């Protein structure tokens, strides 16, 4: 039984795939947060421009 546990602890197959998956998930999260912030900023700018055109 201890031999099985020792082999499991030493086995690193699949670790790289998991690491790449985590990196991809973090990048996707960063893109979503950044896109949301950019969208809000653009919406505020266009709303300001629309208000200025409407009031002029």
Backbone torsions as a table, in degrees:
resi	resn	phi	psi	omega
1	UNK	NA	-41.9	179.7
2	UNK	-66.4	-29.5	176.6
3	UNK	-64.9	-40.7	179.0
4	UNK	-64.3	-43.3	179.4
5	UNK	-66.1	-40.9	179.0
6	UNK	-63.4	-41.0	177.6
7	UNK	-64.9	-40.4	-179.8
8	UNK	-63.6	-41.7	-179.3
9	UNK	-66.7	-37.2	-178.6
10	UNK	-80.1	-20.2	-176.0
11	UNK	-70.9	118.7	-180.0
12	UNK	-111.6	9.3	179.0
13	UNK	-67.1	133.7	-178.2
14	UNK	92.0	-15.0	-178.7
15	UNK	-64.3	-39.8	-179.9
16	UNK	-64.8	-41.1	178.9
17	UNK	-63.2	-39.9	178.2
18	UNK	-65.6	-41.6	178.6
19	UNK	-62.5	-44.1	177.9
20	UNK	-63.9	-37.5	177.2
21	UNK	-62.9	-42.8	178.1
22	UNK	-65.6	-40.7	178.1
23	UNK	-63.0	-44.1	179.0
24	UNK	-62.7	-39.5	179.0
25	UNK	-65.3	-41.1	178.6
26	UNK	-66.5	-39.1	177.4
27	UNK	-64.9	-43.0	178.8
28	UNK	-62.3	-41.1	178.2
29	UNK	-63.3	-42.7	178.8
30	UNK	-62.9	-39.7	178.9
31	UNK	-65.3	-42.9	-179.6
32	UNK	-63.9	-43.5	179.4
33	UNK	-66.0	-43.8	179.2
34	UNK	-64.0	-41.6	179.7
35	UNK	-66.2	-37.6	177.7
36	UNK	-63.9	-43.8	179.0
37	UNK	-65.7	-42.3	178.8
38	UNK	-64.1	-40.9	179.0
39	UNK	-62.4	-42.1	178.0
40	UNK	-64.2	-42.8	-179.8
41	UNK	-63.9	-43.5	178.8
42	UNK	-65.0	-39.9	178.9
43	UNK	-61.5	-43.1	178.4
44	UNK	-63.4	-41.8	179.6
45	UNK	-64.0	-47.3	-179.1
46	UNK	-67.0	-33.5	176.8
47	UNK	-66.5	-40.1	176.8
48	UNK	-61.7	-45.4	179.6
49	UNK	-63.3	-42.7	179.5
50	UNK	-63.1	-40.6	178.1
51	UNK	-65.6	-40.6	179.1
52	UNK	-64.8	-41.4	179.0
53	UNK	-66.8	-40.4	-179.2
54	UNK	-66.0	-38.0	-176.6
55	UNK	-85.9	-7.4	-177.9
56	UNK	-90.6	NA	NA
